[in-house]
Structures are given as structure tokens and as C-alpha cells.
Amino acid sequence: MTVMVGAAGHLRREDFDRILERAESEREARRARVDRLAKERRVTVYTYGMKGADLARQLRLAGLDCVIFDNAPVARGRAVEDGFEVASGLPRGLPVIVAAGQHQVEIMASLDPSAYSLPEALYAFELRNAYGPMRDFVHMVSRHREDLFRIYQRLEPTFRRDFLAVLLFRASLDVGYTNGTRLPLDEMWAPPKEDLESFCDVGAYDGDTLRFVRSKLARLSRSFTVEPNPAHVPAIEDVARQLNIANRHFAGAAWCRHARLTADLLANGMFVMREADEGDLAGEALDGLTAGASYDYVKFDVEGTEKEALQGAARLLRSARLIACAAYHLPCDLVDLPGQLEQILGYGNNAWRWGFRHYSQCFDDSIFYLYREA
């Protein structure tokens, strides 16, 4: 599709609607193909990385037989350990689902045109993407068009194409819309500013983002990390020590208030946090945890609890110079999280500039970046 923009590089509302409607028509045009897949009871899952394993487990729970094909011996070994049949080549006569997060377009181009993409499969079998039903991720584009256009307008012009491509991808199920807009995954969280000296990493995992951000910010000397998995604390401390960063760490979850939390397991292996008196995980508001300290760069990647984490961080956010927030875990994160950030920072506050990037060939890895000079 050729996207026509006005002289200022900005779509008018009627053009925005027309383009999204055309993408939805593309999805309807492939309905027969998707419906055929939905009737299958035995399929081949091509690649057994994180996305392939997630898909295969969900298909098994839905009563389907999965044959796994992957060129990597390690991946094949994991599939065998998980109890799946593994093929040395693509089985004949079975529909092929390319379940890759990063190279779907390239793999599908090398296969028979009848191969299905990961989004098509999740949609056909009514499975989950991350923390929500796949179909909700798709249909939110038509349900929230007015809000999405407002967010599109709010973005700096250089980021609007990326945002629109993600909406077209969701609405059409055509992974090809990620071509030309997707950035390398290892560049996720790269700050658009280089003069920052402190970093608050909410969802620090094993310190990988802290290490990456330090490689981009020569003056970074102070950090605050939040990670609920205590097994990752030594790795985070090692990274901070190696990079000579003064780091404080909270072994718990960023939440909207002081609470005890527990994690419920979803069918696709994801965990959902909720408050529970008997919970074994500490939840705290970031504004309290940071005790009045400010951080130049604040990043949120907290597996679907971004809303709660943001709610407890109003002071911290208003004093930051750069905010990066994952907006893909829940179906309406692309709408809800920008709205929440606007409410916290002040509607119409033009001191903040808005950016957006997407880093994969699946619905995951969409990030909003908000930055200001002072």
C-alpha cells in the first residue's frame, strides 16, 4: 500500500481512516485462508524460539498436534524436552506456521506461499498474544480509531510512519507492514538524547538494559533498578560494578501503592500480577522507592503492569528528561498508556516530544519515547 501524506508529512483524519479501513479489508480478503487454518488439527510450527514455543504450547492446550521444525539443534532439543514431535525437514501435507518474532518475512519468502504467519495463526485459533487475546489486539484498531489518530498527531513527524505501520500490521495481519519500519531488537531502549547521567530501569531483568544504556550514555553514573526475580540481583549488581555505576536496587515490583502481590499463570506461560494478602512479592510505588531522587531516563517494561507502575510514579516522571514505555503487552496499551502519560505530565504540555519505535515482526516490542530538553 502507498501511504499518501500531506505537505507537512501528516495524514488528515479522513486519509488516516481510509488507510486503516483498507488494511481491515485486506484482513477480510484473507478470511477464507485463515478459516481453512482454523479447521486444521495437525500443523507444523517452524522455529522453536520463544514465540514458537509459546504458539506450540497454546495449540497443544487447544487440542492440536504440533510438529516442530527448526534448523538449530538446541531448539530441536528443547522441543523434544517439551514433549513435541520434531521433524528433520518440513513435513509434506501439513500447514506450516512461521512462528518467528524477528524473521517471519524472510522465512516466509523462502517457503511455499501457503505458509502462515504467526499473527494469522494466533488469530485463526483464537489464541493469546502476550497478555491478551490476539483478536483484541487486532480489533482495537477499529474500536479506538479516534484515540489512535490523536496519538498519531501527538507524535513527532519522524515517528508517525512507524506508528501507522504497526496499526496497519495489526488491522491486516500482514507482517509485511513491518518492512522498512522495524528497527534491530538490540537497539531497543536506545536513548534519543546523549547527555543523560542517571537511569531508572523498571523491569531490569539481569541488567542487560543497564549495560546497553551505559554503552550509549558516556556520562551515566547513577541508576535505580527494579526487578521482581531475586535470582537476577547478582547479575544486576555485577553489571553496575563493572561499569562503575552507583546503583540502588529494589527486589520487587513497581506498583501503584504498597501491596503484596502474587503471580497467576496464564495458559501461554505468562504470569499476571495481582494484589493478594498472601502474596510473596512486594509491590511499591516508585515515588516512594526513589525517596525524592530524580532520574534523567526512566524506562518501563513490566510485563503488562505498566499501568500500575506509571500510576505510582507521577513525581518521578515529571522530573525525568526521557521516558520509555513498553506498549504492547495488553491489547489497548497503544491507546491507554499514552493517555495515562498525558494525564500525568499534563495534557497539552508541549515541553514533551513524543516518539515511537517498533522492533519486531510480531505485535510485540512497540515502545513510546517521551523526551524534553530541560
N, C-alpha and C positions, 0 to 999 in steps of 0.2 A: 504494500500500500504506500502511496506517496502522500506524505502529510504536508498540506499547504498551510503556511503561516502568514500572518500579516506582515506589513513592512517593518514593524518593530520586533519581529520574531516571536509573536504572541498570537495564539489562536483566539478567535472570537468564540463566544459561547455556542453559537449555532454550529460552527465548524467543529468545535470540541465534541458536541453531542453527535453530530453526523459521523465523525470518525469512529467514535465508540459504538454507535449503532451498527456501523459496517462490520466492526470486529465481532459484535454479537451475531450478526448474520453469518459470518464465517463459521462461528461455532455451530449454528443451526445447520449449515450446509454439511458439516461433518457428523451430524447426529446419527445417520444410518451406520456410519463406520464405528462410532462409539457404541451404539446399541448392539452391533454384532459382537464387539468385545465383551460387553456385559453378559452375553449368553454363554460365553466360554467357561468351562470348568477346569481346564488344564492349560497352563501358559508357561512360556519361557521368560524368565527375568534376566535381562542382560546387564551385567555388572552387579557385584555384591559388596558395594561400599555402604556407607551409612544409609543412603536413600534406597538402594536395592534391598538391603536387609529389612528396612522399615516396611517397604512395599510387600516383600515376601511374607513377613510375619502377619501383616494385615490380611493378605489374601488367604493364608492358611486358616486364620480365625474365621474368615468368611466362607470356608468350606472348599476352597480351590486347591488343586495340586499345582505346585510350582517346580519347574526345572530351572536350575541356576546355571548360567553360563558366564564365566569371567576368565579373562586371559591371565590373571595374576594367580599364582599358586597359593599365596597367602589367603586371598579372598575365597578361593575354592575350599581351602581348608576350614575357614570359618563357617562357610555354608554347610559343610558336612557336619561340623560340630553342632550346628543349629538344627540338624535333622532333615536337611533338604537333599533331594536328588540333585547331583551335579553332573553336567554333560561336558564332554571334551570338545564338542562342537555344537553349533546351533542345531537343535533337533528339527527335522522336517515335519511339516504339518501342524506345528503349534504356533499360535500368535506370539510375536516377540514384543516385549515391553522393554524399552531402553530406560532403565531406572538410574540414570546418572544425574548428578546435580550440576556438573560442570561442562560436560562434553556431549550433551544429547544431540545437538545439531550435527556435529562432526560424525558421530557414530551412526545416526540415522541416515546420513548421506551415503554411507558405505553399505547400507542394507537395502533389502527389498522395500519398495515404497509402502508396503502394507504394515511395516513396523509401527508400533505405537509409542508415543512419548509418555513419560511419567505423568504429566498432568492429565493426559487423556485417560490413562488407566485409573488414576485416583478418582477422576470424575465418573467414569463408566461404572465402577464397582461401589461408588458412594462411600469411599474411604476417607481417612483423615489426612490432612496436610498439617504437619506440626501439631498445634493445639486446637484445631477446629476442623469441622467438616469441609472437605475440599470444595463442595458445591457452594458453600457460603463464601469462600474466597472468590469464586467466580462471579456469583450473582450480586455481590456487594457493589460491583462497578455500576450496574444499572440502578440499584436501590439508592445509591449515595452520589449520584452524578453532580448535583448542585454543590455538595460539600467538596467533592473532588476537584471541581472546576475552581472553587475558591482557593484550595490549596495550590493548584496549578498556577493560579495568578500570583500567589504569595511567593513562589519560588523565584530565585534569580533566573534570568532568561537562559543562562548556560545550562541549567539543570532541568528545564521543563521537558526537553526531549526524552530524557531518561525516565522521568515520572510517567509521561504519556506512554512510553514503550511498555512499562510494567502494566499499566491499565489495559493496553491492547492485548498483551500476553494473557492476562487473566480473563478478559472478556472472550477471547477467541480460542484459547487453549493451544495456540500456535507458538511453539517455543522459538520459532524463527524471529519473533519480535525482539528477542534479546540480542540478536546480532547487531553490532555497531554501537550498542549502549552498555553492554556488560563490561565491567572492569575486572581485573585479576583479583581473585579472592584474597591473595596475600597483601593486597593494598587496602583491604577493609580497615576502617578506623584511621586512615591517613589524615592528619590534620591539615586543613587548608591554610593554616597560619603556622609560622615557624618561630615566633618569638615567645612561645609559651614556656612557663617554668615549672608548672605543677599540674598533676593529673590525678583525677579521682576515677578509678576503674571499678565500676559497679557490674559485677559478673566477671571477675578476674580470671577464672579458670586456673591455669597453672602458671600465670604470669606471662603468657605469650604476647598478649596485647601490650603489657607494660614494656616488654623488651622491644616490640615493634615501634611503639610510640617514641621510646627513647632514641631509636635509630633515626627518627625524623625530627626530633627536637633536641638540638645540641645543648640547650640550656636547662633541660629538665633535671630537677634536683630533689623534688619532693612529691610524694604520692600518698594516696589513701586507697586501699584495695578492699573490696568486699567479695567474699566467696563462701557459699554455704558448705562446700565439701572440705572437711578438715584435712583430708588426705593431700590436698593441693597446697596447704600452707607452707611446707618446707620448700617447695619449688618456687613459690612466690617470693619467699624470703631470700632464696639463693639469687634470683634474678635481681632483686633490689640491691643486694650486697655486691654482686658482680658489677653492676652499673653505677655504684656509688650514689644510690638514690635513698634518701631518708623516707622510709615507708612505714605507715601505720596500717594495721590490718584488722578487719572485723570478720570473724568466722561465723557468719550467719547470713540472713537475707535482708536486703533493703526493703522496707515495708512502709506503710503509711503511719504506723504508730508502734508502740511497744506491744509485742504479742508473741505468743507461742504458735509455731507453725508445724504443720505436718504435710507430707507429700503423698498424694494419691496417684497410683499408677494407671495410665490410660492404656487402651488396647494396643496402641502402636509403640508402647515402651516409654512414652514421655511421662514426666511427672508434673502434676499440677499442685501448686502450693495453696493451702487454705489455713485459716486460723482454727486452732483446736487447743483446748486447755491441756490436753495430754500430749501435745506436740513436743518433739525432741529437738526442734530447731528454733533458734532465737531470731525474731524479726524486730528491727528497729528502724526508726525514721532517720534518714541521712542527716537532716538538720541537727538532730540530737547527737548523732555519732561524731560528726565533724566539729562539734562544740565551738561554733563561731568561725572556724577556719574557712578560707576560700580556696578554690582550686580553679586554675585557668581553664582546664579542659575536663569536662565531666562526661563520661561515656556510660550508656545503659545497654546491657544485653543480658536480660534476666529471665529468659525462657517463659515469656507470657505474663510476667508480673510487672511489666514496665509501668502500668497504670498506678499500681500501689507504690512502687518505688518513686515515681515522679511526685505523687501526692505528698510524700514525706520529705521532699527536697526543695521546696519553694525558695527558701532563702539561699541555699547553695546554688541553685540555678540562676537566680537573679544576679548573683555576684560573679558568675562564670563569664568567660570570653568565648568559649566554644562548647557546644553541647552536641553530642552524637547519640542518637537513639535508634535502636533496632525497631523496625515497624513491620514485622512480617509474621510474628508468632501466632497472632489471632486474626480472624478474617477481616475485621474492621480496623486494625491498627493503623492502616494508611490514612484513615479519617480521624479516629478517636485520639490518637496520640498527638498529632499536630494541634487539634483543638484544645487538648489539655495543656500543651506547652504554651499556646497563645493565651490561655486563661491565666497561667502562672506568670508569664512575662509581661502581660498587658496587651490587650487587643489593640492593633494598630501601632504597636511600638516599632517604629521604623529604624531604631538603632540596631535591631537584629536582622541579619540577612539569612535567607533560608536556602539550603542546598539539599540535594537528594542524589543518591547513587544506588545502583543495583549491581550485585557481584556474582550472580549465578545464572544457570539456565533452568532454574526451577522457581517456585514462588518465594523461596527463602532469600534472605540476605539483601533486603532493602533497608537503607539507612538514611535518616534525616540528619543533616548537619546544620546547626544554627550558630552563627558567629557574628561577632561585633568587634569594633576597634578598641573600645575602652570599657 
